[in-house]
Each structure stands twice: as C-alpha cells, then as structure tokens.
Amino acid sequence: MESEITLYKLSEEKPRYVNIVFSLILTVGLLAVLCILIYLVFTNKNPFKILISIIVFLLISVFFNASVKIFIRCIKERMKPDEEPVKKLSVSSKGIFNYRAKKQLIWEEISEIQIIDSVLSVTVDPHPEKDFQLNLADTDVYSQMTREDFENLLRKHYKKEIHTYYTPPSCGCGG
C-alpha cells in the first residue's frame, strides 16, 4: 500500500462518440419526419389531415429543436481541451496539505479526523481557522484506491482515532 497520495479534482467525463452518433441519428431522423410532414401538408386536400399534420409537425419540431441542442452540446463538450488536473489534498508522512487553503497540517497538530459519508473533516483545536472539510466524492481518491485503503493510509500516519460513518444506500422503500 502507498504511504503517500495526492488527490486531484475529479474531471468531468466527456460525452462518448457513441452518444454523439446516436444524437446525430436522432436529429437526422427527426429532420426526415419534418420533411415528410411538410410534404403531407402541401399535398393533402383534406383539411382534417392538414390540421393533424400541422399539429404533429409542431410536436416533432419541438423534439427536433431539443435533439439539435443536445447534439451541439455533446460536440462542444467533446471539443473542450482537457483541463489541467487541480490538486485538492496531499497525505504524506509529514501531514496533510490542503491545496485550497494552501496550508500544511502536521499530524501532531490535528486533533480530530472524521469521514462521514465521503466528507473528510479535519479539526485543529488550537487553530480553528485551519479546520477544513473535503468531499472525497469530488476527488479521484476512489479511482486510486478503495475507501478502506484510504482510511488505512490515514491511520498509518495519524495515531489517534479516526471516526468514520457511512450511511448505507437506501432501498427507496420508505418507512
């Protein structure tokens, strides 16, 4: 197991090419349906069929507009340059470095560490301005190691008790 780790901000996942191709096919299909409906409006002599075609045309045009917006957004997100990784936290044998506050905390000055539902809370009693919280779900810690490995890494360096609590996932059944 590693004795040091640096956590980075979790980067947004770009849309996959399959999503772009699917939205392109959907957009082209809706455009074809719109063209067919326009043809039906101009070639029909029955006023009832013309009215139905116009109503369906309006509904399909709303879906077409939404699919074009989704398609354009997918392409824009895919073309964005990769952002530089942003460091959030480093854990080493010396202590914890919080990059957001630009503060190094040595292990001896930390009075309490808690992990509650993936939120790391570090408390420094004599200096409350050094306290901080970090949502581990916003970092890449779980892609580098398991939750238990991260806790064991903290326990390896921090000799006091680490309080952890995880709410089990809900079944959605209420009660």
PyMOL CGO cylinders between C-alpha atoms (Angstrom):
from pymol import cmd
from pymol.cgo import CYLINDER

trace = [
    CYLINDER, 0.00, 0.00, 0.00, 1.18, 3.51, -0.77, 0.3, 1, 1, 1, 1, 1, 1,
    CYLINDER, 1.18, 3.51, -0.77, 2.35, 5.70, 2.08, 0.3, 1, 1, 1, 1, 1, 1,
    CYLINDER, 2.35, 5.70, 2.08, 1.59, 8.97, 0.29, 0.3, 1, 1, 1, 1, 1, 1,
    CYLINDER, 1.59, 8.97, 0.29, -1.19, 10.11, -2.00, 0.3, 1, 1, 1, 1, 1, 1,
    CYLINDER, -1.19, 10.11, -2.00, -2.22, 13.28, -3.80, 0.3, 1, 1, 1, 1, 1, 1,
    CYLINDER, -2.22, 13.28, -3.80, -5.90, 13.75, -4.55, 0.3, 1, 1, 1, 1, 1, 1,
    CYLINDER, -5.90, 13.75, -4.55, -7.00, 15.69, -7.61, 0.3, 1, 1, 1, 1, 1, 1,
    CYLINDER, -7.00, 15.69, -7.61, -10.30, 17.29, -8.53, 0.3, 1, 1, 1, 1, 1, 1,
    CYLINDER, -10.30, 17.29, -8.53, -12.49, 14.82, -10.37, 0.3, 1, 1, 1, 1, 1, 1,
    CYLINDER, -12.49, 14.82, -10.37, -12.64, 15.90, -14.01, 0.3, 1, 1, 1, 1, 1, 1,
    CYLINDER, -12.64, 15.90, -14.01, -15.87, 15.91, -15.95, 0.3, 1, 1, 1, 1, 1, 1,
    CYLINDER, -15.87, 15.91, -15.95, -16.38, 12.97, -18.23, 0.3, 1, 1, 1, 1, 1, 1,
    CYLINDER, -16.38, 12.97, -18.23, -16.68, 13.92, -21.88, 0.3, 1, 1, 1, 1, 1, 1,
    CYLINDER, -16.68, 13.92, -21.88, -19.52, 12.51, -23.97, 0.3, 1, 1, 1, 1, 1, 1,
    CYLINDER, -19.52, 12.51, -23.97, -18.54, 9.35, -25.76, 0.3, 1, 1, 1, 1, 1, 1,
    CYLINDER, -18.54, 9.35, -25.76, -18.61, 9.14, -29.55, 0.3, 1, 1, 1, 1, 1, 1,
    CYLINDER, -18.61, 9.14, -29.55, -21.50, 6.69, -29.33, 0.3, 1, 1, 1, 1, 1, 1,
    CYLINDER, -21.50, 6.69, -29.33, -23.61, 9.40, -27.69, 0.3, 1, 1, 1, 1, 1, 1,
    CYLINDER, -23.61, 9.40, -27.69, -22.70, 11.87, -30.43, 0.3, 1, 1, 1, 1, 1, 1,
    CYLINDER, -22.70, 11.87, -30.43, -23.53, 9.41, -33.20, 0.3, 1, 1, 1, 1, 1, 1,
    CYLINDER, -23.53, 9.41, -33.20, -26.82, 8.47, -31.52, 0.3, 1, 1, 1, 1, 1, 1,
    CYLINDER, -26.82, 8.47, -31.52, -27.85, 12.13, -31.17, 0.3, 1, 1, 1, 1, 1, 1,
    CYLINDER, -27.85, 12.13, -31.17, -26.87, 12.73, -34.83, 0.3, 1, 1, 1, 1, 1, 1,
    CYLINDER, -26.87, 12.73, -34.83, -29.01, 9.81, -36.00, 0.3, 1, 1, 1, 1, 1, 1,
    CYLINDER, -29.01, 9.81, -36.00, -31.92, 11.04, -33.87, 0.3, 1, 1, 1, 1, 1, 1,
    CYLINDER, -31.92, 11.04, -33.87, -31.57, 14.58, -35.27, 0.3, 1, 1, 1, 1, 1, 1,
    CYLINDER, -31.57, 14.58, -35.27, -31.42, 13.39, -38.89, 0.3, 1, 1, 1, 1, 1, 1,
    CYLINDER, -31.42, 13.39, -38.89, -34.40, 11.07, -38.31, 0.3, 1, 1, 1, 1, 1, 1,
    CYLINDER, -34.40, 11.07, -38.31, -36.50, 13.88, -36.85, 0.3, 1, 1, 1, 1, 1, 1,
    CYLINDER, -36.50, 13.88, -36.85, -35.48, 16.13, -39.76, 0.3, 1, 1, 1, 1, 1, 1,
    CYLINDER, -35.48, 16.13, -39.76, -36.67, 13.46, -42.20, 0.3, 1, 1, 1, 1, 1, 1,
    CYLINDER, -36.67, 13.46, -42.20, -40.01, 13.22, -40.35, 0.3, 1, 1, 1, 1, 1, 1,
    CYLINDER, -40.01, 13.22, -40.35, -40.35, 17.02, -40.51, 0.3, 1, 1, 1, 1, 1, 1,
    CYLINDER, -40.35, 17.02, -40.51, -39.74, 16.97, -44.27, 0.3, 1, 1, 1, 1, 1, 1,
    CYLINDER, -39.74, 16.97, -44.27, -42.36, 14.25, -44.73, 0.3, 1, 1, 1, 1, 1, 1,
    CYLINDER, -42.36, 14.25, -44.73, -44.87, 16.24, -42.69, 0.3, 1, 1, 1, 1, 1, 1,
    CYLINDER, -44.87, 16.24, -42.69, -44.23, 19.37, -44.76, 0.3, 1, 1, 1, 1, 1, 1,
    CYLINDER, -44.23, 19.37, -44.76, -44.81, 17.33, -47.89, 0.3, 1, 1, 1, 1, 1, 1,
    CYLINDER, -44.81, 17.33, -47.89, -48.09, 15.98, -46.46, 0.3, 1, 1, 1, 1, 1, 1,
    CYLINDER, -48.09, 15.98, -46.46, -49.31, 19.47, -45.55, 0.3, 1, 1, 1, 1, 1, 1,
    CYLINDER, -49.31, 19.47, -45.55, -48.79, 20.77, -49.09, 0.3, 1, 1, 1, 1, 1, 1,
    CYLINDER, -48.79, 20.77, -49.09, -50.06, 17.71, -50.98, 0.3, 1, 1, 1, 1, 1, 1,
    CYLINDER, -50.06, 17.71, -50.98, -53.22, 16.90, -48.95, 0.3, 1, 1, 1, 1, 1, 1,
    CYLINDER, -53.22, 16.90, -48.95, -56.59, 18.29, -49.93, 0.3, 1, 1, 1, 1, 1, 1,
    CYLINDER, -56.59, 18.29, -49.93, -58.38, 17.03, -46.81, 0.3, 1, 1, 1, 1, 1, 1,
    CYLINDER, -58.38, 17.03, -46.81, -58.46, 19.85, -44.18, 0.3, 1, 1, 1, 1, 1, 1,
    CYLINDER, -58.46, 19.85, -44.18, -58.59, 17.33, -41.30, 0.3, 1, 1, 1, 1, 1, 1,
    CYLINDER, -58.59, 17.33, -41.30, -55.37, 15.60, -42.46, 0.3, 1, 1, 1, 1, 1, 1,
    CYLINDER, -55.37, 15.60, -42.46, -53.74, 19.00, -42.96, 0.3, 1, 1, 1, 1, 1, 1,
    CYLINDER, -53.74, 19.00, -42.96, -54.64, 20.04, -39.39, 0.3, 1, 1, 1, 1, 1, 1,
    CYLINDER, -54.64, 20.04, -39.39, -53.35, 16.75, -37.94, 0.3, 1, 1, 1, 1, 1, 1,
    CYLINDER, -53.35, 16.75, -37.94, -50.14, 17.08, -39.98, 0.3, 1, 1, 1, 1, 1, 1,
    CYLINDER, -50.14, 17.08, -39.98, -49.58, 20.64, -38.70, 0.3, 1, 1, 1, 1, 1, 1,
    CYLINDER, -49.58, 20.64, -38.70, -50.12, 19.58, -35.07, 0.3, 1, 1, 1, 1, 1, 1,
    CYLINDER, -50.12, 19.58, -35.07, -47.74, 16.63, -35.45, 0.3, 1, 1, 1, 1, 1, 1,
    CYLINDER, -47.74, 16.63, -35.45, -45.30, 18.93, -37.27, 0.3, 1, 1, 1, 1, 1, 1,
    CYLINDER, -45.30, 18.93, -37.27, -45.26, 21.33, -34.31, 0.3, 1, 1, 1, 1, 1, 1,
    CYLINDER, -45.26, 21.33, -34.31, -44.70, 18.50, -31.80, 0.3, 1, 1, 1, 1, 1, 1,
    CYLINDER, -44.70, 18.50, -31.80, -41.92, 16.94, -33.86, 0.3, 1, 1, 1, 1, 1, 1,
    CYLINDER, -41.92, 16.94, -33.86, -40.27, 20.36, -34.35, 0.3, 1, 1, 1, 1, 1, 1,
    CYLINDER, -40.27, 20.36, -34.35, -40.02, 20.75, -30.55, 0.3, 1, 1, 1, 1, 1, 1,
    CYLINDER, -40.02, 20.75, -30.55, -38.27, 17.36, -30.31, 0.3, 1, 1, 1, 1, 1, 1,
    CYLINDER, -38.27, 17.36, -30.31, -36.08, 18.28, -33.28, 0.3, 1, 1, 1, 1, 1, 1,
    CYLINDER, -36.08, 18.28, -33.28, -35.04, 21.52, -31.59, 0.3, 1, 1, 1, 1, 1, 1,
    CYLINDER, -35.04, 21.52, -31.59, -34.15, 19.66, -28.37, 0.3, 1, 1, 1, 1, 1, 1,
    CYLINDER, -34.15, 19.66, -28.37, -32.17, 16.99, -30.25, 0.3, 1, 1, 1, 1, 1, 1,
    CYLINDER, -32.17, 16.99, -30.25, -30.17, 19.65, -32.14, 0.3, 1, 1, 1, 1, 1, 1,
    CYLINDER, -30.17, 19.65, -32.14, -29.34, 21.38, -28.84, 0.3, 1, 1, 1, 1, 1, 1,
    CYLINDER, -29.34, 21.38, -28.84, -28.21, 18.06, -27.30, 0.3, 1, 1, 1, 1, 1, 1,
    CYLINDER, -28.21, 18.06, -27.30, -26.13, 17.26, -30.38, 0.3, 1, 1, 1, 1, 1, 1,
    CYLINDER, -26.13, 17.26, -30.38, -24.40, 20.66, -30.34, 0.3, 1, 1, 1, 1, 1, 1,
    CYLINDER, -24.40, 20.66, -30.34, -23.76, 20.46, -26.57, 0.3, 1, 1, 1, 1, 1, 1,
    CYLINDER, -23.76, 20.46, -26.57, -22.19, 16.98, -26.96, 0.3, 1, 1, 1, 1, 1, 1,
    CYLINDER, -22.19, 16.98, -26.96, -19.88, 18.24, -29.70, 0.3, 1, 1, 1, 1, 1, 1,
    CYLINDER, -19.88, 18.24, -29.70, -18.90, 21.35, -27.70, 0.3, 1, 1, 1, 1, 1, 1,
    CYLINDER, -18.90, 21.35, -27.70, -18.11, 19.29, -24.61, 0.3, 1, 1, 1, 1, 1, 1,
    CYLINDER, -18.11, 19.29, -24.61, -16.14, 16.78, -26.65, 0.3, 1, 1, 1, 1, 1, 1,
    CYLINDER, -16.14, 16.78, -26.65, -14.06, 19.53, -28.27, 0.3, 1, 1, 1, 1, 1, 1,
    CYLINDER, -14.06, 19.53, -28.27, -13.18, 21.24, -24.98, 0.3, 1, 1, 1, 1, 1, 1,
    CYLINDER, -13.18, 21.24, -24.98, -9.47, 20.93, -24.24, 0.3, 1, 1, 1, 1, 1, 1,
    CYLINDER, -9.47, 20.93, -24.24, -8.51, 18.70, -21.36, 0.3, 1, 1, 1, 1, 1, 1,
    CYLINDER, -8.51, 18.70, -21.36, -8.19, 20.78, -18.22, 0.3, 1, 1, 1, 1, 1, 1,
    CYLINDER, -8.19, 20.78, -18.22, -5.11, 20.70, -16.08, 0.3, 1, 1, 1, 1, 1, 1,
    CYLINDER, -5.11, 20.70, -16.08, -5.51, 18.47, -13.02, 0.3, 1, 1, 1, 1, 1, 1,
    CYLINDER, -5.51, 18.47, -13.02, -6.23, 20.50, -9.89, 0.3, 1, 1, 1, 1, 1, 1,
    CYLINDER, -6.23, 20.50, -9.89, -4.67, 19.25, -6.67, 0.3, 1, 1, 1, 1, 1, 1,
    CYLINDER, -4.67, 19.25, -6.67, -7.07, 19.12, -3.72, 0.3, 1, 1, 1, 1, 1, 1,
    CYLINDER, -7.07, 19.12, -3.72, -5.23, 17.30, -0.91, 0.3, 1, 1, 1, 1, 1, 1,
    CYLINDER, -5.23, 17.30, -0.91, -1.96, 15.52, -0.21, 0.3, 1, 1, 1, 1, 1, 1,
    CYLINDER, -1.96, 15.52, -0.21, -1.42, 12.95, 2.52, 0.3, 1, 1, 1, 1, 1, 1,
    CYLINDER, -1.42, 12.95, 2.52, 2.19, 12.18, 3.43, 0.3, 1, 1, 1, 1, 1, 1,
    CYLINDER, 2.19, 12.18, 3.43, 4.26, 11.09, 6.40, 0.3, 1, 1, 1, 1, 1, 1,
    CYLINDER, 4.26, 11.09, 6.40, 4.67, 14.78, 7.35, 0.3, 1, 1, 1, 1, 1, 1,
    CYLINDER, 4.67, 14.78, 7.35, 0.96, 15.56, 7.43, 0.3, 1, 1, 1, 1, 1, 1,
    CYLINDER, 0.96, 15.56, 7.43, -1.93, 16.75, 5.27, 0.3, 1, 1, 1, 1, 1, 1,
    CYLINDER, -1.93, 16.75, 5.27, -1.60, 19.60, 2.77, 0.3, 1, 1, 1, 1, 1, 1,
    CYLINDER, -1.60, 19.60, 2.77, -4.86, 21.33, 1.85, 0.3, 1, 1, 1, 1, 1, 1,
    CYLINDER, -4.86, 21.33, 1.85, -4.29, 22.94, -1.56, 0.3, 1, 1, 1, 1, 1, 1,
    CYLINDER, -4.29, 22.94, -1.56, -7.46, 25.06, -1.46, 0.3, 1, 1, 1, 1, 1, 1,
    CYLINDER, -7.46, 25.06, -1.46, -6.35, 26.82, 1.74, 0.3, 1, 1, 1, 1, 1, 1,
    CYLINDER, -6.35, 26.82, 1.74, -2.65, 26.37, 0.92, 0.3, 1, 1, 1, 1, 1, 1,
    CYLINDER, -2.65, 26.37, 0.92, -2.00, 25.10, 4.45, 0.3, 1, 1, 1, 1, 1, 1,
    CYLINDER, -2.00, 25.10, 4.45, 0.17, 22.26, 5.68, 0.3, 1, 1, 1, 1, 1, 1,
    CYLINDER, 0.17, 22.26, 5.68, -1.07, 20.47, 8.79, 0.3, 1, 1, 1, 1, 1, 1,
    CYLINDER, -1.07, 20.47, 8.79, 1.38, 18.22, 10.57, 0.3, 1, 1, 1, 1, 1, 1,
    CYLINDER, 1.38, 18.22, 10.57, -0.07, 15.11, 12.19, 0.3, 1, 1, 1, 1, 1, 1,
    CYLINDER, -0.07, 15.11, 12.19, 0.67, 16.23, 15.75, 0.3, 1, 1, 1, 1, 1, 1,
    CYLINDER, 0.67, 16.23, 15.75, -1.41, 19.42, 15.49, 0.3, 1, 1, 1, 1, 1, 1,
    CYLINDER, -1.41, 19.42, 15.49, -4.51, 17.67, 14.13, 0.3, 1, 1, 1, 1, 1, 1,
    CYLINDER, -4.51, 17.67, 14.13, -6.94, 16.98, 16.96, 0.3, 1, 1, 1, 1, 1, 1,
    CYLINDER, -6.94, 16.98, 16.96, -9.61, 15.03, 15.10, 0.3, 1, 1, 1, 1, 1, 1,
    CYLINDER, -9.61, 15.03, 15.10, -10.26, 13.42, 11.73, 0.3, 1, 1, 1, 1, 1, 1,
    CYLINDER, -10.26, 13.42, 11.73, -13.74, 12.31, 10.68, 0.3, 1, 1, 1, 1, 1, 1,
    CYLINDER, -13.74, 12.31, 10.68, -15.03, 10.75, 7.48, 0.3, 1, 1, 1, 1, 1, 1,
    CYLINDER, -15.03, 10.75, 7.48, -18.80, 11.00, 7.31, 0.3, 1, 1, 1, 1, 1, 1,
    CYLINDER, -18.80, 11.00, 7.31, -20.46, 9.88, 4.08, 0.3, 1, 1, 1, 1, 1, 1,
    CYLINDER, -20.46, 9.88, 4.08, -17.35, 10.64, 1.98, 0.3, 1, 1, 1, 1, 1, 1,
    CYLINDER, -17.35, 10.64, 1.98, -16.75, 14.03, 3.60, 0.3, 1, 1, 1, 1, 1, 1,
    CYLINDER, -16.75, 14.03, 3.60, -13.33, 14.29, 5.22, 0.3, 1, 1, 1, 1, 1, 1,
    CYLINDER, -13.33, 14.29, 5.22, -13.32, 16.72, 8.17, 0.3, 1, 1, 1, 1, 1, 1,
    CYLINDER, -13.32, 16.72, 8.17, -10.04, 17.73, 9.78, 0.3, 1, 1, 1, 1, 1, 1,
    CYLINDER, -10.04, 17.73, 9.78, -10.12, 19.66, 13.06, 0.3, 1, 1, 1, 1, 1, 1,
    CYLINDER, -10.12, 19.66, 13.06, -7.24, 21.58, 14.64, 0.3, 1, 1, 1, 1, 1, 1,
    CYLINDER, -7.24, 21.58, 14.64, -8.37, 22.61, 18.13, 0.3, 1, 1, 1, 1, 1, 1,
    CYLINDER, -8.37, 22.61, 18.13, -5.89, 25.38, 18.97, 0.3, 1, 1, 1, 1, 1, 1,
    CYLINDER, -5.89, 25.38, 18.97, -6.29, 26.90, 15.47, 0.3, 1, 1, 1, 1, 1, 1,
    CYLINDER, -6.29, 26.90, 15.47, -9.89, 26.61, 14.19, 0.3, 1, 1, 1, 1, 1, 1,
    CYLINDER, -9.89, 26.61, 14.19, -9.00, 28.67, 11.10, 0.3, 1, 1, 1, 1, 1, 1,
    CYLINDER, -9.00, 28.67, 11.10, -7.02, 25.63, 9.88, 0.3, 1, 1, 1, 1, 1, 1,
    CYLINDER, -7.02, 25.63, 9.88, -10.07, 23.33, 10.04, 0.3, 1, 1, 1, 1, 1, 1,
    CYLINDER, -10.07, 23.33, 10.04, -11.36, 22.12, 6.70, 0.3, 1, 1, 1, 1, 1, 1,
    CYLINDER, -11.36, 22.12, 6.70, -13.74, 19.75, 5.03, 0.3, 1, 1, 1, 1, 1, 1,
    CYLINDER, -13.74, 19.75, 5.03, -13.29, 17.98, 1.71, 0.3, 1, 1, 1, 1, 1, 1,
    CYLINDER, -13.29, 17.98, 1.71, -15.88, 15.95, -0.15, 0.3, 1, 1, 1, 1, 1, 1,
    CYLINDER, -15.88, 15.95, -0.15, -13.94, 12.89, -1.25, 0.3, 1, 1, 1, 1, 1, 1,
    CYLINDER, -13.94, 12.89, -1.25, -16.54, 12.16, -3.94, 0.3, 1, 1, 1, 1, 1, 1,
    CYLINDER, -16.54, 12.16, -3.94, -15.30, 15.30, -5.75, 0.3, 1, 1, 1, 1, 1, 1,
    CYLINDER, -15.30, 15.30, -5.75, -11.79, 13.86, -5.91, 0.3, 1, 1, 1, 1, 1, 1,
    CYLINDER, -11.79, 13.86, -5.91, -10.18, 10.94, -7.69, 0.3, 1, 1, 1, 1, 1, 1,
    CYLINDER, -10.18, 10.94, -7.69, -9.41, 9.06, -4.45, 0.3, 1, 1, 1, 1, 1, 1,
    CYLINDER, -9.41, 9.06, -4.45, -11.78, 6.18, -5.24, 0.3, 1, 1, 1, 1, 1, 1,
    CYLINDER, -11.78, 6.18, -5.24, -10.21, 5.68, -8.65, 0.3, 1, 1, 1, 1, 1, 1,
    CYLINDER, -10.21, 5.68, -8.65, -6.79, 5.38, -7.00, 0.3, 1, 1, 1, 1, 1, 1,
    CYLINDER, -6.79, 5.38, -7.00, -7.77, 3.17, -4.04, 0.3, 1, 1, 1, 1, 1, 1,
    CYLINDER, -7.77, 3.17, -4.04, -10.71, 1.81, -2.11, 0.3, 1, 1, 1, 1, 1, 1,
    CYLINDER, -10.71, 1.81, -2.11, -12.35, 3.62, 0.79, 0.3, 1, 1, 1, 1, 1, 1,
    CYLINDER, -12.35, 3.62, 0.79, -10.79, 1.20, 3.26, 0.3, 1, 1, 1, 1, 1, 1,
    CYLINDER, -10.79, 1.20, 3.26, -7.31, 1.71, 1.76, 0.3, 1, 1, 1, 1, 1, 1,
    CYLINDER, -7.31, 1.71, 1.76, -7.66, 5.48, 2.15, 0.3, 1, 1, 1, 1, 1, 1,
    CYLINDER, -7.66, 5.48, 2.15, -8.76, 5.07, 5.78, 0.3, 1, 1, 1, 1, 1, 1,
    CYLINDER, -8.76, 5.07, 5.78, -5.83, 2.71, 6.43, 0.3, 1, 1, 1, 1, 1, 1,
    CYLINDER, -5.83, 2.71, 6.43, -3.44, 5.23, 4.88, 0.3, 1, 1, 1, 1, 1, 1,
    CYLINDER, -3.44, 5.23, 4.88, -4.72, 7.91, 7.26, 0.3, 1, 1, 1, 1, 1, 1,
    CYLINDER, -4.72, 7.91, 7.26, -4.50, 5.51, 10.24, 0.3, 1, 1, 1, 1, 1, 1,
    CYLINDER, -4.50, 5.51, 10.24, -0.93, 4.65, 9.29, 0.3, 1, 1, 1, 1, 1, 1,
    CYLINDER, -0.93, 4.65, 9.29, 0.15, 8.28, 9.80, 0.3, 1, 1, 1, 1, 1, 1,
    CYLINDER, 0.15, 8.28, 9.80, -2.44, 9.61, 12.24, 0.3, 1, 1, 1, 1, 1, 1,
    CYLINDER, -2.44, 9.61, 12.24, -2.05, 7.77, 15.54, 0.3, 1, 1, 1, 1, 1, 1,
    CYLINDER, -2.05, 7.77, 15.54, -5.28, 8.99, 17.17, 0.3, 1, 1, 1, 1, 1, 1,
    CYLINDER, -5.28, 8.99, 17.17, -8.71, 7.56, 16.42, 0.3, 1, 1, 1, 1, 1, 1,
    CYLINDER, -8.71, 7.56, 16.42, -10.35, 8.34, 13.09, 0.3, 1, 1, 1, 1, 1, 1,
    CYLINDER, -10.35, 8.34, 13.09, -14.14, 8.49, 13.25, 0.3, 1, 1, 1, 1, 1, 1,
    CYLINDER, -14.14, 8.49, 13.25, -15.87, 7.07, 10.19, 0.3, 1, 1, 1, 1, 1, 1,
    CYLINDER, -15.87, 7.07, 10.19, -19.55, 6.78, 9.45, 0.3, 1, 1, 1, 1, 1, 1,
    CYLINDER, -19.55, 6.78, 9.45, -21.23, 5.78, 6.21, 0.3, 1, 1, 1, 1, 1, 1,
    CYLINDER, -21.23, 5.78, 6.21, -24.96, 5.87, 5.62, 0.3, 1, 1, 1, 1, 1, 1,
    CYLINDER, -24.96, 5.87, 5.62, -25.96, 2.67, 3.84, 0.3, 1, 1, 1, 1, 1, 1,
    CYLINDER, -25.96, 2.67, 3.84, -27.65, 3.19, 0.48, 0.3, 1, 1, 1, 1, 1, 1,
    CYLINDER, -27.65, 3.19, 0.48, -31.41, 3.42, 0.72, 0.3, 1, 1, 1, 1, 1, 1,
    CYLINDER, -31.41, 3.42, 0.72, -33.62, 0.86, -0.92, 0.3, 1, 1, 1, 1, 1, 1,
    CYLINDER, -33.62, 0.86, -0.92, -36.14, 3.60, -1.71, 0.3, 1, 1, 1, 1, 1, 1,
    CYLINDER, -36.14, 3.60, -1.71, -38.91, 1.72, 0.01, 0.3, 1, 1, 1, 1, 1, 1,
    CYLINDER, -38.91, 1.72, 0.01, -39.57, 4.37, 2.67, 0.3, 1, 1, 1, 1, 1, 1,
    CYLINDER, -39.57, 4.37, 2.67, -40.57, 3.74, 6.23, 0.3, 1, 1, 1, 1, 1, 1,
]
cmd.load_cgo(trace, "trace")
